[in-house]
Amino acid sequence: MTNSRRKVHEGKAKIVWEIPPPRDMPGTGRAQEPAFVIEFKDDATAFDGRKRGLIEGKGRVNNLLSAIFFELLEREGVPTHYLKTLSDREMLVRRLEIVPVEVVVRNVAAGSLAKRLGLAEGTPLARTVVEFYYKSDELGDPLINRHHVRTLGLATDEELDRMETLALRANDILGRALAECGLRLIDFKLEFGRTDAGEIVLADEISPDTCRLWDVESGERLDKDRFRRDLGGVEEAYEEVLHRVREAAAKWRDLRPGGREGAEPAAPASPASADAPSGRPRARVFVTLKSTVLDPQGAAVRRALQTLGYTEVGDVRVGKFIVLELEEADPERVDEMCRRLLANPVIEDYRFELDE
Ligand code: UDP
């Protein structure tokens, strides 16, 4: 570490460093804002620190995964502390005052909830469950409710509402994204902080340390439970999650942002909206893989829909939609364009609509 950094906190899995202002933060869009550096360690603890160990490469995986998830959430309108990835293990974040309330969101019964309510692990929950825990090492992070939060003055009612809303929104976004990676988001823990201006912002990390992730097909656990329960293959599980998420992340970056809170999401491009009033005829061409050809993107979407409960969905084909502005509506020429360039007739089907 350079001398200009001051350690402000060392936790079980991370070190927080203060860096002196003014900082050079090109490309973050948040020049001059107070910032911390988070260093992710390989150290692992469980059961309130009673079990300790090392998961080699965990710091790198958790840092890189958290960055991908924070970027995705920001694009979808959930504010986070993430500013920039500095190295494999280090992330630049906004300086926040951490709210000492951990928010756990659950879609499927597992861990402490399964025990507390006497449910078999893996039982889907009819409604998403949100829980609050008091972030206190001395007390062992006890489960608390809104009244406790109020009595202890840990957060205002408005702040707690905001945290719950953002946590549920994060659950939707992450659940969808992870389903595309063949992972079920069973449950996860979030932490929030306040900016100097009093805004509630998502903080901490999002990783296999803080999420339960089960393989959609095999049900295999690809998260910290492998360490907690001595299941073996811990490092491999963390690497597998990073590998799958990285593969999918390139696609998420191309997605249209869902918009900031309050903003109506923009209408998706549709055949109708693609008709600009230029007065010239248009051809709308639809290209999909032939039903005899394997469509991995379609299969991923189908898996994701089924994970979300849309079990009625059968085969899914993902394709291209192309709009051509023409001088005249000549179906033969459009058909030729499709065969020669727009579609590959060996593996793809196409059809087109022409308006005069
Ligand atoms: N969790 C966490 N930090 C904690 C406690 C829980 O990140 O200090 C995460 C955990 O990984 C799981 C979810 O929160 O994804 C719910 O955990 P649970 O209450 O079932 O506790 P556990 O079984 O881990 O004791």
Boltz pocket constraint, residues with backbone or C-beta under 6 A from the ligand:
constraints:
  - pocket:
      binder: B
      contacts: [[A, 104], [A, 105], [A, 110], [A, 111], [A, 112], [A, 113], [A, 141], [A, 187], [A, 188], [A, 189], [A, 208], [A, 209], [A, 210], [A, 211], [A, 212], [A, 224]]
      max_distance: 6.0
